[in-house]
Structures are given as structure tokens and as C-alpha cells.
Amino acid sequence: MSFELRPYQVNAVTDIENHFRVGDSTPSVLILPTGVGKSILVSEIAVISRRVGLKVLVLHHTSLLLKQNFHKYTVDYGMDAKKFSASLDVKEIGDVTFATTKSVINSIGLFDENVVLICDESHIGARWSNDMGKVIKKLKPRFTFGLTATPVVLENLIEGSQLVFQTQLKGGIFKKVIHLLQIQEISDKYWSNFKYLVPKLDISALTLNSSGQSFTERSILNFYALNDIQPRISKAISHLKGLGVKRIVVFCENIEFATLVRSNISGAG
């Protein structure tokens, strides 16, 4: 099955092809807002890689993301690939392999060097000290592509924790942005009208973890409770339903909070 790419996806593919043409092995990142079809671009990178005779390894931090990208490439694109994930109880390696990072780390000797490495949600493992960095050091990929909707990472500095752009992160993997898609480029034509609401929130409950690079999961839940986040979400959804909105997406920090939100919203999936 072939896709008719949207103009903004065509632009991203053009930048990817140019990156291949130049032959730059610098780990590079594509910054793409949520909902623009990152799984399609993962497949496009894999297709381009195979066209020039290179093997592909796609890294994911969860098996859920792995299954989504694998389905896009094998079912929607009709291409052959393998899955390598202990949590999915399958460890197969092919010319194109979709894998969980932890499973690759534990079996690194099975993988060929000089592959094209694609790192989904690259902000999660953006440092050389993380598992993604260990994979890159071992395999020495011919090309390394990171895809993310979150270009900044929390870093613990002398003056305190600050959000730092991935390419400026101390000890960071990705040093170059090869494509940046701004929300303004797609919102008018492909998205419903939206506006940002920034309420006053009490952040006193938030506590950094031992690395100083993110907040503890428990403190985030305490922050939600302190600021009545779940009731606010329910109220906002009721308002949108009253306006006739039929499809609403709520992003949640973890399964525990997502379950709480769902239990308080009629018809939530």
C-alpha cells in the first residue's frame, strides 16, 4: 500500500533524503508535533535505507510504540520486518528490525554494525549515558535519526534544573536538527482551531528525582491532586461536548492517572 504524503511530510522526507545524500553520520533529530504521522516518517526512513542497501534498526522505549510502528511498516506499507522484544516474547532480526532498546542492550552482540538507527521518542534516551547511547556506541550506525515532539530535556545545572534543547544537552547524543515542523505550518489546514489556556498552578508538590532530570512520578500525582487536575479535565471535556465536539484526546502522565481520568468521564475509552 502506498501513501499520498501530505506536503509537510514530503518536506520532511526531502530533508531525510538530503541527509542521506550528504552522508553525514552525525546523530540528528527530526522535531515533529504530536499527530503529524511520525510512524509514517519512520517507515519512510526505513524505505530509503533499504533502497540504498542499508539495514535498519528502530529503537523504542516501550513495546506499544514498537507495535504501532511495526504495523505501519508491515501492514500499511506492505514491507517485511522483524520484531525484537523480550516483553513481546519474540526476538527475530531482519533487514529491518523493530526493537525495544532494553532488549537490544541485553543482546547487543546479535546486531550488525553500520546500520541505520531510528530512535523513536528520542528525548527519552537523549544522553550517551542512557541505553540508546550505549547502543550507538556499540553499533556505530551509518546514520542515526531521532524523532520527537519534545525537543527540550530537563537538565540539572548549577543554577538549578532547566529545560535544554536536545542538541545543546551536556552529554547529549543528537547534535543536529535536520527537520523542524512548526505547529503553525499544519494547524490551519489539518487541525481544528485551538487555544492555549494557562491556569495558575501550585507547583510546590513537584520533587525532582535523584538525577535532577525529571520529576518523580509520585510528586506529579500529588501535583495533580493539589491542583484538582482531574476535575478540571472533566469540566473541560463536558464543556467541549456541549459545543458538539465528538473526539477529544487527553494526555496523561501514566496509567494510574489515565485510569482515574477515564473513570470520571462517561464514554471514555
N, C-alpha and C positions, 0 to 999 in steps of 0.2 A: 504494500500500500504506500502511495506517495502522498506527501502533504503539499498543499499550496501555502507556503510560508507567508506570514504577514510581513509587511515592509520592515518593521523593526527587527524581526527575526532574520530577514535577508541581510540587513546591515550587520548583525552580529556574525552571521556565517561568513560574510565578506571579510570581516576583521580576523576571524579564525583562519580562513584560507590564506590571508596575507601573512599571518604569523607563521604558518607552515612554510610558506614560500621563502620567507626571510631565513628560516631555520634557527630561530632564537630559542635556546633551551632554558632561558630564564623562567622560573616558575611565575606564571602570570594568571591574573584573575579577570573574570567577567562579572560585572556587577549588574544584576538584573532584578527588578522588583518582583515581589511575590505575585504569581498569577500570570506571568507572561510566557510560560512554557519552557522552563529550564530543562525538563525531561526531553523535550524536542531538541534542544541545543546539545544536550549530552549525546543524543543519538546522531546528530549531525557531525559532531566531532569524531565519533566512532566511525561513521561512514567515510569521512575524509581521511582518517588514519588508515583504514583498510585499503582505501583507494591507492595510497602511496606505499602499501605493503608493510605497515607497522601494526604490531599487536596492541591491544588496548586493555587497560585495567581501570575499572571505575570503582572508586572507593566511596563507601557510605558509612555513617556512624550508626545507622540503625538498619535492621533488615526490612522495615516498612518502606523506607526510601529505596532500598535495593529493588524490592518487588515492583515498585512503581516505575522506575527507570528501565528495569528488565522488560516489563510488559510493553512499554512504549517501543523499545528497540526490536523486540522479537515478534510481537503481535501486530502493532500498528505499522512498523516499518518492514516487518517480514524478514528480518535478518537473523542469523544464527548467533547464539551467545551461550555462555555457561554462567552458573551461579556458584559462588564460593562463600559459604557462610555456615558457621557451626550452629547458629541459632535456627537456621532453616534445615539443618541436618542434610546438607548437600555440599560437597566440596569437589567441584569439577572446574577444570581450567581449559579455556579455548582461546581462539584468536582474539575474541572479545570476552572479557570476564567481568561480571558484576559481583563485587565482593564487599563484605564488611571489613573495616580497617583492622579490627582486633583479630579476626580470623587470619588475615594476611600476615600480620605481625607474628602470629604463632606458627606460621608455615612459610616463612619468607623464602626459604631455600627452594621452594617448588616453582617460583615465578621467574620468568625470563627477565633479564635486564634489558635496558634500551627500549622500553615500551612507551606508549603514550599513556600518561596517567591523568585521569579525570577525577577531581575531588569535589564531590557534591557537598553543599553546605560547608564551604571551605573555612569559614570563620571559626568553626568549632575546633578545628585542629590546625590553626594558622601558625603555630610555633614549631621550630625544629625539634624542641624537646618533647612534643606530642607524638603519638603513634604515626600520624601522617608524615611527619618529618623523618621518623625512623625508616619508613617505607621508602621515601625518596632517596635518603642517603644510601640505602642498600641497593635499590634497583637502578639508580642513576637514569631516570627516564629521559627519553629523547625530547619529549615535550611534557610539561606539566600545566594543566589547566585547572583553576579553581573556579567554581560557580557559587555565587552567594547573593542574597538580597540584603545582607548585613555587612557593609564594608568596614565597619568600625568594631574594635575589640577593646574590652576593658583591660587596662594595664595598670599595674601597681607601681607608681613612680614615687620619688622622694617627696614631692609636694602633694601626694595622695593619689587615689585611683582616678584615672581619666580615660575617656574614650579616645582611642588612637586609630587612625586609618590603617588598614591591614598592611599596606606597602611601607608604612613608617614604623611598624611594630618592632621593638627591640627583640632580636632573636626570631623575627618573623620569616616565614617561608616565601611569601609572594612579594615580589619586588616591582611588578609592572602591571598596570591595568591596560588590557588590550581592547576592552569594550565596556562602556558605561551607558546604560539606558536610564534616562530620567523619567520619572512618573509623568511629567508634563507631556512627554512625547507620545504617550499612549492613552492618557486619561480622557481626553476629549472624544476620541473615536471609539475606544474599546471598553471603557469603564463607565459606570453610572456616575453622576455628579456626586461629589463628596466634599466634606469639610472636616477640618481637624478641630476637636474640642479639647482644650487643655484645662482640666479642673484643678483646683487647689488640693494637693495631697500631702498627707503627713508621711514623711519618709523615715521617721525615727526608728521604725521596726526593722529596717533593712540592715543586714550584717554581712560583711564580706567574708568569703571563705578563707582558708589558710593561705592560698596563693595570692589573694587580693585581686583576682582577675574576674570574679563574678560574685553574686550574692548567694548565700546559702538557700537551699530550696525551702527550708522551714521558715526562714525570715521573710521570704517572698510571700508565703501563705499567710504569715502574720500581718504583713503589709496589706494584703488583700482584705483580711478581716477588719483591720483597724480603719480602713477607708471605705468599707462597705462596697467593695468592688462587685461582688456577685449581685447584690440588689440593684446596683447601678446598671449592670449589664441587662438584667431582666427588665428594668424600666425602659432602657433604650430600645430593646427588642420589641416591647409592647408598643412603644411609640412608632417604630418603623412599620410594624404590622398594621397599625391603624392608618398609616399612609398608603397601605396597599403593597408594601414590599414583600415579596414572596421568598427570596433567597438571601439569607444572612449568614455570614461566616464570623465566628468568634475564635480568636486565637488565645489559647490557654498555655500557661507555663508548664503544666504537667497533667498527667492522667487524673490525679486526685482532684485538682481544681476543675478540670473539664467535666468530670463526673458530677461534681457539685452544681456546676452551671446547668448541665443537661437536666438534672433532676428538678430544677426550678423553672424550666421552660417547656411549655406544652408543645408536643410535636417535634422536639429536638432529636436529632439523630446522633 
